[in-house]
Amino acid sequence: MNSEEKINGQREQVLNDQSKVVLFAPCRIGEGILQLTSEEWNTTIRAFQASNASPTYFIPASGSGSRMFAFLFDFLNQPNTSDIGAVERFMNHIQEFAFYQLLPNDLKLKIRENALDAEELANFLLGRSGLDFGNLPKGLIPFHYNEPFVLNPFQEHVLQGTRLSNGRAKFHFTIQPEFEEKIKASIMNLEGLTGKQYAVSYSTQSKETDAYAFDEKGAIALDEGKEIRRPAGHGALLENLNELDEELIFIKNIDNVQHFNSSNYSMETWSVLGGLLQKFRTALSTLSRNPDKAKLVELNEKYQFLSPAEINAVRTNEELIQLINRPVRVCGMVRNEGQPGGGPFWVDDHGVISKQIVEKAQISHHGEQFRLMVKSTHFNPVMIALCPRDLQNEKVDLTAFRDNSKYFIVNKTQKGQEIKYMELPGLWNGGMAKWNTLFVEISQKTFSPVKTVLDLLEEGHRG
C-alpha cells in the first residue's frame, strides 16, 4: 500500500468512525471466566514447573515517567490547592521511596532535619541537574529498595522472571530508542550485582505504523508545513510481537511489578497462566487429530472459549479444525473494584458472538450498551500467557488474526489545532480478536500499577 492509499484509508476511518464495539454480555464466572479451585490452581502450578518451560516476557516499556510526578510539576509551575495533599503526603513519606537512597548526603541531612522545602526536592528529582526523573521512561525510575539494591522496573522484571523459570526466561522490552543505552547499562548493573547474565532484547515501535492526523474537515493536519503523524497506540506493537519466534510468551505492563519480597503470588499466577495454556493447547491438538463436534462442545464446556453461535456455525471437520487451529492466549482477570482498563465481554460483531477484551473507549456510553458495561465484574490487568503458533507448532502471522475494524479514534489539540487520528486495534483488544481465548480469575494482589509516584507507598511495593 502506497502513502496515498494509506492516507485515504485512514481518512475514511477517521471521518466515518465505525469503531464502536457492540457488547452482547459481560463475561462472568462460569460464563466465559474460569475460576479454579485451590486444588486445580496448585496442580496447574506443579504441571507448569515440571514442564521446564522457557517463557519470553514481552513488556511494552516506552511510557514516560513524567506523568508519575504530575502533581510535582504542577506544584512547580502552577501551584493549586488540589495538589497540596499529594505534595504533603509525598514529603511526609520521602524516606520510604527507593530513590531516597540515591539522594546526595546534603539533601538527606536536610530531610532528616526538616530543613528541605518541597520545591528544592522536586527540582532535584525532576530536573536534568539532578536525577532527571521528569525526562526518563517509567522503567528507569527506581521503584523498590531491596537492601542493598535500588531497583527500577526493568531490573525487577528480569530478577523476578528469572526466578520463575530457573534462569531460562528471556525478556523483550519495547522502548524509546534514545534511552536504549541507559536501559542496557541498567541491566548490566543488575548483572554486576547478581553475578548472572540475562537474555534481554529490545525493539522500538516502527515509525511506519505512525498514523496520519487530520483536521475537522478531513485534510491532512500540518505543523510548519509538515504532515503530522502520531504513534498508532500499543496496537502497533503487534508487529514487534510478531517478530518473536517463541513458543511461550508472557505479556505484562512495565509498571505492574511488585517488590521482589511481595511477588510470590504473581509468580504463582504466571505458572497457572502458563500451565493452563499448555493444558488447553494439548486438548486442542488431541481434538484436531480426531475432529468431532460433540467433543468440541465438551471441550468448550470445560474452557468456555467459544460462544454457542461459533460452535453452531461449524458444519464440517475442516471448519472445526480451522476454528481451533489459531493462536491461543490465557488472560488473567481481576475482580473489578473501580479500576480503569479494559474488561472481558462477549461481543456481537454482525451476528458473530465472540470473547474479547474491550476498552471503555470502544463502548457507547448510552443506553443498553452502557448498562452492559457497568455490569462487568472483572477487568484486564494485562497478565497474558500466549502461544503464537498453530497446533503443528509452526509460527503463524499474527496480523492475520487482527480485527482491523476495531481501531480507536483519538482527538487531540496540537499547538492550538484540533486534530484527530486513528490508533491501530489495541494489542490485546482488536489486535488479538481472532485468537482462541481463555479468561481465568486471578487475585487483586497481582495488580500493583504505578500511575503516580504515591502508588509506590502501597503494600505491593513495600516488600
C-alpha positions in Angstrom: 0.0 0.0 0.0 1.5 3.4 -1.0 1.3 6.5 1.0 -1.7 8.0 -0.8 -3.7 4.8 -0.3 -2.8 4.7 3.3 -3.8 8.3 3.8 -7.1 7.9 2.1 -7.9 4.7 4.0 -7.1 6.4 7.3 -9.1 9.5 6.4 -12.1 7.3 5.6 -11.8 5.6 9.0 -11.4 8.8 10.9 -14.3 10.7 9.3 -16.7 7.8 9.2 -16.0 6.3 12.7 -17.4 2.8 12.8 -15.0 1.6 15.6 -17.5 1.2 18.4 -17.8 -2.4 19.8 -21.3 -3.9 20.3 -21.5 -5.7 23.6 -23.6 -8.8 23.9 -22.9 -9.6 27.6 -20.2 -9.2 30.1 -18.1 -12.4 30.8 -18.7 -13.7 34.3 -17.6 -16.7 36.4 -18.9 -19.7 34.6 -19.9 -17.6 31.6 -16.5 -17.0 29.9 -14.3 -16.7 33.0 -12.8 -19.7 34.7 -12.5 -19.9 38.4 -10.0 -22.6 39.5 -10.3 -24.5 42.8 -7.3 -24.4 45.1 -6.5 -28.0 44.0 -6.7 -27.1 40.3 -4.6 -24.0 41.0 -1.8 -26.0 42.7 -2.0 -28.9 40.2 -1.6 -26.4 37.3 1.4 -24.8 39.0 3.1 -28.2 39.5 2.5 -29.2 35.9 4.0 -26.0 34.6 7.0 -26.2 36.8 7.6 -29.8 35.8 7.4 -28.9 32.1 10.6 -26.9 32.3 9.0 -24.2 30.1 11.1 -21.3 29.0 8.9 -18.2 28.7 9.8 -15.0 27.0 8.4 -11.9 28.7 7.2 -9.2 26.2 6.9 -5.9 28.1 6.0 -2.6 26.5 8.2 -0.1 28.2 8.3 3.1 26.2 5.9 5.1 28.5 7.2 8.3 30.1 7.8 8.6 33.8 6.9 12.3 33.9 3.2 11.5 34.5 4.1 9.8 37.8 5.2 13.2 39.0 2.4 15.3 37.5 1.4 16.9 40.9 5.0 17.9 41.5 5.2 19.6 38.0 2.0 21.4 38.8 3.4 22.4 42.2 6.5 23.9 40.5 4.7 25.6 37.6 1.2 26.5 38.7 0.6 25.6 42.4 -3.0 24.9 43.3 -4.9 23.7 46.3 -5.8 20.4 44.6 -2.2 19.3 44.7 -1.4 20.3 48.3 -2.5 16.9 49.8 -0.4 14.9 47.3 2.7 17.1 47.9 2.3 16.9 51.7 2.0 13.1 51.5 5.0 12.9 49.2 7.1 14.9 51.6 6.0 13.2 54.7 6.9 9.8 53.3 10.0 10.8 51.3 12.3 8.4 53.2 10.2 5.4 52.3 10.7 5.8 48.5 13.5 3.7 46.9 15.0 6.8 45.2 15.7 8.3 48.7 18.8 6.1 48.7 20.1 8.0 45.6 19.9 11.4 47.1 23.1 13.2 48.0 24.0 13.3 51.6 23.4 17.1 52.0 19.8 16.6 50.9 19.3 13.6 53.1 20.6 15.7 56.0 18.1 18.5 55.3 15.3 15.9 55.1 16.2 14.4 58.5 16.3 17.9 60.0 13.1 19.0 58.3 15.0 21.8 56.6 14.3 20.8 52.9 11.5 22.5 51.1 9.3 20.7 48.5 10.4 23.0 45.7 14.1 22.2 46.1 13.5 18.5 46.3 11.1 18.5 43.3 13.7 20.4 41.2 16.4 17.9 42.1 14.2 14.8 41.4 12.8 16.1 38.1 15.5 18.3 36.6 18.4 17.4 34.4 20.9 18.8 37.0 19.5 16.2 39.5 18.1 12.7 39.0 16.2 13.8 35.8 13.1 11.7 36.5 11.0 14.2 34.6 12.7 13.1 31.4 13.2 9.3 31.8 10.9 6.5 30.8 8.9 5.0 33.7 11.0 1.8 33.5 14.1 3.7 34.6 12.5 5.3 37.7 13.6 3.4 40.9 10.6 1.6 42.3 11.9 -0.6 45.0 14.6 -0.8 47.7 15.7 -4.4 48.5 18.7 -3.7 50.6 21.3 -3.1 49.4 19.8 -2.9 45.9 17.7 0.0 44.5 15.8 -1.5 41.6 13.9 0.0 38.6 11.1 -1.9 36.8 13.4 -3.2 34.1 15.6 -4.8 36.7 12.8 -6.0 38.9 11.0 -7.7 35.9 14.2 -9.5 34.9 15.0 -10.5 38.5 11.6 -12.0 39.1 11.1 -13.6 35.7 14.4 -15.4 36.1 13.4 -16.7 39.5 10.2 -18.2 38.0 12.0 -20.3 35.3 15.3 -21.2 37.0 17.3 -18.9 34.7 15.7 -20.0 31.4 13.5 -16.9 30.8 14.1 -14.3 28.1 13.0 -10.7 28.2 12.0 -8.4 25.3 11.2 -4.8 26.1 9.8 -2.3 23.5 11.5 1.0 24.3 12.2 4.5 23.1 15.5 4.3 21.1 17.0 7.4 22.8 17.1 5.5 26.1 18.4 2.2 24.9 22.0 2.7 26.2 20.7 3.7 29.7 18.4 0.7 29.8 21.2 -1.6 28.7 23.5 -0.1 31.4 20.8 -0.7 33.9 20.6 -4.4 33.0 24.5 -4.6 33.1 24.4 -3.1 36.5 21.9 -5.8 37.6 24.2 -8.5 36.2 27.1 -7.0 38.2 25.1 -7.1 41.4 23.9 -10.7 40.9 26.8 -12.2 39.1 24.4 -13.6 36.4 23.8 -12.9 32.8 20.3 -12.3 31.4 18.8 -12.8 27.9 17.4 -9.4 27.2 16.5 -7.9 23.8 14.8 -4.7 22.7 12.8 -3.2 19.8 11.1 0.0 19.1 7.7 0.9 17.7 8.0 1.2 13.9 7.6 4.7 12.5 5.9 3.1 9.5 2.9 2.3 11.7 2.5 6.0 12.7 -0.9 7.4 11.9 -1.7 10.5 9.8 -3.5 13.3 11.6 -6.5 15.1 10.1 -8.2 18.4 10.8 -12.0 18.6 11.3 -12.6 18.8 7.5 -10.6 15.7 6.7 -7.5 17.5 5.4 -4.0 16.3 6.4 -3.1 18.3 9.5 0.2 20.3 9.1 2.7 21.6 11.6 5.0 24.2 10.0 4.2 22.7 6.6 4.9 19.1 7.5 2.3 16.3 7.8 1.5 15.5 11.4 1.9 11.8 12.2 1.3 10.3 15.6 2.2 6.9 17.1 -0.7 4.5 16.5 -1.1 3.2 20.0 0.1 -0.1 21.6 -1.6 -2.0 18.8 1.4 -1.1 16.6 3.4 -3.4 18.9 1.7 -6.4 17.3 4.5 -6.0 14.6 7.1 -6.3 17.3 5.4 -9.3 18.9 5.1 -10.9 15.5 8.9 -10.9 15.2 9.4 -13.1 18.2 9.7 -16.8 17.3 8.9 -18.2 20.7 6.6 -20.9 21.9 5.5 -19.3 25.2 5.3 -15.5 25.7 4.1 -13.7 28.8 2.8 -10.1 28.3 2.7 -7.6 31.1 3.0 -3.9 31.7 6.2 -2.3 32.8 4.7 -0.5 35.8 2.8 -3.6 37.2 5.6 -5.2 39.2 5.6 -5.9 42.9 8.5 -5.7 45.2 10.6 -8.8 45.0 9.6 -9.8 48.5 5.9 -9.4 47.7 6.0 -11.2 44.4 5.3 -14.8 45.3 1.6 -14.7 44.3 2.4 -13.1 41.0 5.0 -15.8 40.3 2.4 -18.4 41.1 -0.1 -16.7 38.8 2.3 -16.8 35.9 2.8 -20.5 36.5 -1.0 -21.0 36.4 -1.5 -19.0 33.2 1.4 -20.8 31.5 0.2 -24.2 32.8 -3.4 -23.6 31.7 -2.1 -22.6 28.2 -0.1 -25.8 27.9 -3.1 -27.9 29.0 -5.5 -26.2 26.7 -3.2 -26.5 23.7 -2.8 -30.2 24.4 -6.5 -30.7 24.4 -6.9 -28.7 21.1 -4.2 -30.8 19.5 -5.9 -34.0 20.5 -9.2 -32.8 19.1 -7.5 -31.7 15.8 -6.3 -35.3 15.3 -9.8 -36.7 15.7 -12.2 -33.8 15.0 -15.6 -34.3 16.4 -18.2 -31.6 17.0 -19.6 -33.3 20.2 -16.1 -33.3 21.6 -15.7 -29.6 20.7 -18.9 -28.9 22.7 -17.5 -30.9 25.6 -14.2 -29.1 25.5 -16.0 -25.8 25.4 -18.0 -26.6 28.4 -14.7 -27.0 30.3 -12.8 -24.0 29.0 -15.6 -21.6 27.9 -13.7 -20.2 24.9 -16.3 -20.2 22.2 -19.9 -18.9 22.1 -22.7 -21.3 21.1 -23.1 -19.4 17.9 -19.5 -20.0 16.9 -19.9 -23.8 17.6 -23.3 -23.9 15.7 -21.6 -22.3 12.7 -19.3 -25.3 12.4 -20.5 -27.6 9.6 -17.5 -29.7 8.6 -14.4 -31.2 10.2 -12.3 -28.8 8.2 -14.2 -25.8 9.7 -13.8 -27.3 13.1 -10.0 -27.6 12.7 -9.8 -24.1 11.3 -11.6 -22.8 14.3 -9.3 -24.4 16.9 -6.1 -24.1 14.9 -5.5 -20.4 15.9 -3.1 -18.7 18.3 -4.0 -19.2 21.9 -3.9 -16.8 24.9 -4.8 -17.2 28.5 -5.7 -13.9 30.2 -5.8 -13.3 33.9 -8.9 -11.3 35.0 -9.2 -9.4 38.3 -12.4 -8.6 40.2 -13.5 -5.1 39.3 -13.2 -2.7 42.2 -13.4 0.5 40.2 -10.0 0.3 38.4 -9.6 1.7 34.9 -8.9 -0.5 32.0 -10.4 -3.0 29.6 -12.8 -5.7 30.6 -13.9 -9.2 29.4 -17.0 -9.3 27.3 -19.0 -11.3 24.8 -19.1 -9.1 21.7 -21.6 -9.1 18.8 -19.9 -8.5 15.5 -22.6 -8.6 12.9 -24.2 -11.7 14.5 -20.9 -13.4 15.4 -20.5 -13.6 19.2 -17.0 -14.0 20.5 -14.9 -13.3 23.6 -12.9 -10.1 23.6 -11.1 -7.7 25.9 -12.8 -4.4 25.4 -11.6 -0.9 26.4 -14.1 1.6 27.8 -13.3 3.9 24.9 -14.7 1.3 22.5 -18.1 1.2 24.1 -21.0 3.6 23.6 -21.8 5.3 26.9 -25.5 5.4 26.2 -28.5 3.1 26.7 -28.2 -0.6 26.9 -24.5 -0.7 25.9 -23.7 1.5 29.0 -25.8 -0.8 31.2 -23.9 -3.9 30.0 -20.6 -2.2 30.5 -21.3 -1.3 34.2 -22.4 -4.9 34.8 -18.9 -6.1 34.1 -17.4 -8.0 37.2 -13.8 -8.2 36.1 -11.1 -6.2 34.3 -7.9 -6.9 32.4 -4.7 -6.2 34.4 -2.6 -7.3 31.4 -1.2 -10.6 32.6 -1.4 -12.7 29.4 0.2 -16.0 28.5 0.2 -16.8 24.8 1.4 -19.2 22.2 1.8 -17.6 18.7 2.0 -20.9 16.9 -0.5 -23.3 15.4 -1.2 -26.8 16.6 1.6 -28.1 14.4 3.9 -25.8 16.4 4.5 -23.7 13.3 4.9 -19.9 13.7 1.9 -18.0 12.4 1.5 -14.5 11.1 -0.3 -12.7 13.9 -1.5 -9.9 11.8 -3.8 -12.4 10.1 -5.7 -12.7 13.4 -6.2 -9.0 14.0 -9.6 -7.4 13.5 -8.7 -4.2 11.6 -12.2 -2.7 12.1 -11.6 -2.4 15.9 -9.4 0.7 15.7 -9.5 3.7 18.0 -10.2 7.4 17.1 -8.1 9.9 19.1 -9.0 13.6 19.3 -6.2 16.0 20.5 -5.1 19.6 20.4 -1.6 20.2 18.9 -0.3 23.7 19.1 -3.8 25.1 19.2 -5.0 22.9 16.3 -7.8 20.3 16.7 -6.6 17.1 15.2 -7.9 13.5 15.0 -6.2 10.3 14.0 -6.6 6.5 14.1 -4.9 4.2 16.5 -4.5 0.6 15.4 -6.6 -2.1 17.1 -5.2 -2.5 20.6 -2.5 -5.2 21.1 -4.7 -7.3 23.4 -8.0 -5.9 22.1 -8.7 -6.0 18.4 -5.1 -7.0 17.8 -5.9 -10.5 19.2 -9.6 -10.5 18.3 -9.4 -13.8 16.3 -7.4 -15.8 18.9 -8.7 -18.7 20.9 -9.0 -17.0 24.3 -9.3 -18.2 27.9 -10.2 -15.9 30.8 -9.3 -17.0 34.3 -9.8 -15.2 37.6 -6.7 -14.1 39.4 -6.1 -12.2 42.6 -6.1 -8.5 43.1 -2.7 -9.0 44.6 -1.2 -9.3 41.1 -2.2 -5.8 40.2 0.1 -3.0 41.6 0.4 -0.5 38.8 2.3 2.7 39.4 0.4 5.6 37.8 1.6 8.2 40.3 4.7 8.0 42.5 2.4 7.8 45.5 1.4 4.3 44.4 4.8 3.2 45.5 3.6 3.6 49.1 1.1 0.8 48.6 1.6 -2.6 50.1 2.8 -4.4 47.0 5.7 -2.1 46.6 6.9 -2.1 50.2 8.4 -5.6 50.4 
